């Protein structure tokens, strides 16, 4: 099995996803879009993970590789590959599937709860009733046609969605480790202007290891769910 991830900036890596992939026998490859624009043949991959980044899905003039990346993501979805999008990755999935991506009324940066939305559909991933997760986003998306909303927050109604059996988008970051949290703060500190859903650097970094373990466990469950569908 082969997992391929798309990385948009050096400081937003796969975090806790990597050890899960290794434990479960995946070969791991990547396209670092800030360095290259070579994409693998879809027939050679089983799972596609699309990471976050500070750019917008509409920034094609500044980042021309977005055009090719969107085409690759769309073809992966249409080929029934297991696809997971995180933050910008979720917005890219929404965008290529015809949904609107736009500025959320409020930025969400820091540790805030998301709330799982119950479903009687057994093919839909089940989110916890409430879990504090790591956010860093200013944009949001409408749900693609046919998608199921999986989670919401007080600051953003569309936090997670599932499209079909094997595609999922997460507005938040379950892969975050203490190292990743420090890296994104170091590179994006200018966005930390306190407001209703933006925490201070001190508050963000005060979180203990159990919180990271809880979100990483949920990420493991999502990866297991998507892998079973691939």
Residue pairs with C-beta under 8 A, 6 or more apart in sequence:
1 24
1 25
1 26
1 27
1 46
1 47
1 227
2 26
2 27
2 28
2 29
2 44
2 45
2 46
2 47
3 21
3 26
3 27
3 28
3 29
3 45
3 46
3 47
3 48
3 49
4 28
4 29
4 30
4 31
4 40
4 45
4 47
4 48
4 49
5 14
5 17
5 28
5 29
5 30
5 31
5 48
5 49
5 50
5 51
6 30
6 31
6 33
6 48
6 49
6 50
6 51
6 69
6 72
6 73
6 89
7 13
7 14
7 30
7 31
7 32
7 33
7 34
7 51
8 33
8 34
8 51
8 52
8 53
8 55
8 88
9 34
9 53
9 54
9 187
10 32
10 34
11 180
11 183
11 184
11 186
11 187
12 51
12 52
12 53
12 180
12 183
12 184
13 51
13 180
14 21
14 49
14 51
14 175
15 173
15 175
15 176
15 177
15 179
15 180
15 216
16 174
16 175
16 176
16 177
16 212
16 216
16 219
16 220
17 49
17 175
17 219
17 223
18 28
20 219
20 220
20 223
21 28
21 223
22 28
24 223
24 227
26 46
26 47
29 40
29 45
31 37
31 38
31 39
31 40
33 63
33 65
33 69
37 65
37 68
37 69
39 68
39 69
39 72
42 72
42 75
42 76
42 79
42 81
45 76
45 81
46 81
46 82
46 227
46 230
47 81
47 82
47 83
47 84
47 223
47 226
47 227
47 230
48 73
48 76
48 81
48 82
48 83
48 84
49 83
49 84
49 85
49 86
49 89
50 73
50 83
50 84
50 85
50 86
50 88
50 89
50 90
50 92
50 93
51 86
51 87
51 88
51 89
52 86
52 87
52 88
52 89
52 136
52 137
52 173
53 87
53 88
54 88
54 187
54 188
55 62
55 63
55 66
55 88
56 88
56 91
56 101
56 139
57 66
57 70
57 88
57 91
57 92
57 95
57 101
57 139
58 101
59 66
60 66
60 67
69 92
70 92
70 95
70 96
73 83
73 85
73 92
73 93
73 96
74 96
74 97
76 83
77 83
77 93
77 96
77 97
77 163
77 167
80 164
80 166
81 166
81 230
82 166
82 167
82 226
82 227
82 229
82 230
83 93
83 166
83 167
83 168
83 226
84 167
84 168
84 169
84 170
84 222
84 223
84 226
85 91
85 92
85 93
85 168
85 169
85 170
86 170
86 173
86 174
86 175
87 136
87 137
87 170
87 171
87 172
87 173
89 169
89 170
90 141
90 160
90 161
90 169
90 170
90 171
91 101
91 139
91 140
91 141
91 169
91 171
93 144
93 163
93 167
93 169
94 100
94 101
94 141
94 142
94 143
94 144
94 161
94 169
95 101
95 141
97 144
97 145
97 147
97 163
98 144
98 145
99 141
99 142
99 143
99 144
99 145
99 147
100 141
100 142
101 139
101 140
101 141
101 142
102 139
102 140
102 141
103 138
103 139
103 140
104 137
104 138
104 139
104 140
104 155
104 156
106 155
106 156
106 195
106 196
106 197
107 137
107 138
107 191
107 195
107 197
107 198
108 135
108 136
108 137
108 153
108 155
108 156
108 171
108 172
108 197
108 198
109 135
109 136
109 137
109 191
109 192
109 197
109 198
109 199
109 204
110 134
110 135
110 197
110 198
110 199
110 203
110 204
111 132
111 133
111 134
111 135
111 199
111 203
111 204
111 207
111 211
112 132
112 133
112 135
112 153
112 154
112 155
112 197
113 130
113 131
113 132
113 133
113 153
113 154
114 127
114 130
114 131
114 133
114 151
114 152
114 153
114 159
114 160
114 172
115 127
115 129
115 130
115 151
115 152
115 153
116 126
116 127
116 128
116 129
116 130
116 131
116 150
116 151
117 127
117 149
117 150
117 151
117 152
118 126
119 126
119 148
121 148
123 165
124 148
124 150
124 162
125 150
125 162
125 168
125 221
125 222
125 225
127 150
127 151
127 160
127 218
128 218
131 214
131 215
131 218
132 211
132 214
133 172
133 173
133 174
133 215
133 218
134 172
134 173
134 174
134 176
134 181
134 215
135 153
135 171
135 172
135 173
135 197
136 173
136 184
136 188
136 191
137 156
137 171
137 172
138 191
140 156
140 157
140 158
140 171
141 158
141 169
141 171
142 158
143 149
143 158
143 161
144 161
144 163
146 163
146 164
147 161
147 162
147 163
148 161
148 162
148 163
149 157
149 158
149 160
149 161
150 159
150 160
150 161
150 162
150 168
151 159
151 160
152 158
152 159
153 159
154 197
155 196
155 197
156 171
158 171
159 170
159 171
159 172
160 168
160 169
160 170
160 171
160 172
161 168
161 169
162 168
163 169
165 229
166 226
166 229
166 230
168 222
168 225
168 226
170 222
173 180
173 215
174 215
174 216
174 218
174 219
174 222
175 216
175 219
176 212
176 215
176 216
177 212
177 216
178 205
178 209
178 212
181 204
181 205
181 207
182 205
185 192
185 201
185 204
185 205
189 201
191 198
192 198
192 199
192 200
192 201
194 200
